[in-house]
Structure formats: C-alpha cells, structure tokens
Amino acid sequence: MLFFLTVRLKQINYSGENIGNDLSFRFDVNGHSTLLRSKITFGQSESFKQVLFQQILPEGSFTLPISVDITEEDPQFNDTGSGWMG
C-alpha cells in the first residue's frame, strides 16, 4: 500500500543571539531543498505554512533526514548555524 506524505513547516522559534534580523533558512528534507527568508529576531516566533517535502511512499518504517542551515545576513559579516533531525 502507498501513502502520500507531506512535511510542512508550521513555525520557527528563534532563540539565537543575533545582531540583525535578515535571516535565511535552507531546509533539506530527504534531498529536497527549500529556502525561506524571514525578519524574525531573538526571542520571536513566526508561523509558516510552507511545504518542505511531498512524496508518495510505500507503507512501512523509514528514516526521513531533515536539516536546516541558517544564515544571518549582515553587510559586514554573515553568521551561520545549522541543525538536523534524523
């Protein structure tokens, strides 16, 4: 049996220390990349309805690797960070 899987970003809670608020988030879900930009600042959250991944998959157990690279864009220095779920 097959099923249709959708992974959707619902919210970002940003707790990183930053000197600006021009952030870009590059999500990679099982090899599918999505770039989002946001003006979110320290201690804030922002809601999204962005689809990050959609695919028809066979029924059963599987691993879906998810990672994000975050860049705080600044005229003098771009600060970067990353995270993942596996």
N, C-alpha and C positions, 0 to 999 in steps of 0.2 A: 504494500500500500504506500502511496505517496502523499505528502502533505506540503502545503505552501507555507514557508517560514518567512516572516517579516521581522527585522530588527529595526526598531525606531528609537531615536534619541528623544527622551522626554524632557530632560532638564540637565543643566550644568550648574553645579555649586562650586564657585571658585574661591579657594582659600589660600592661594599662593600670594606671596608678597610681590607687589608689582610697583613700578614707577609710572606706569601708564595704563591705558585701558584698550589698546588696539591689539586684540588677541586673535590668533587664528588657530583652529583646531583641525588637524588632519586625522580623521578616523580611518582605520583599516580593519575591515571585518572580513576575514577569510579571503583576503586578496582584493577586496573591493574597497576603493579609497573614496572618501568624501571630505571636502574642505568646507569648513564653516568659519565665518568671521563674526566677532562679537565685540561690543564695547563694555563688556562686563568688568567690574572692578572687584578688588579684595572684599570678601565677605558677602558678595551678592550672588544671586542665582538668576538664571534666565531659562524660560521654558521654550521648548522646540517641539516640532512635530516632524522632524527630518527622518526620512527613511534612509538607513545606512546599509541595508542588505535585504535582498529578496531573492528567494530561490526555491524551486521545488526539490524536495529531498525525500529519500526513502525513509520509511518508518524505522525507528531504532535509535540507538545511542550514537552520538557523535560529539566531536570537540569542535567548537567554533571560536578560534582565536580572535580577540578584539584588542586593538592597541590604539593609542592616541598620542600624537606629537603636538605639543602646544608651543606656539611662538608668540612672544610679546614683542611687537614691532615698535622700534624706537629709532629716531633719526641717528642716534649715536651708537646704540648697542642693542641688538636683537637677543633677548633672553629666551632660552628654550628649555623644555621639560618633556617628559613622556610618562606613559603609564600603560598597563596592559592587564587583561583578564584572559585566562586560558582555560 
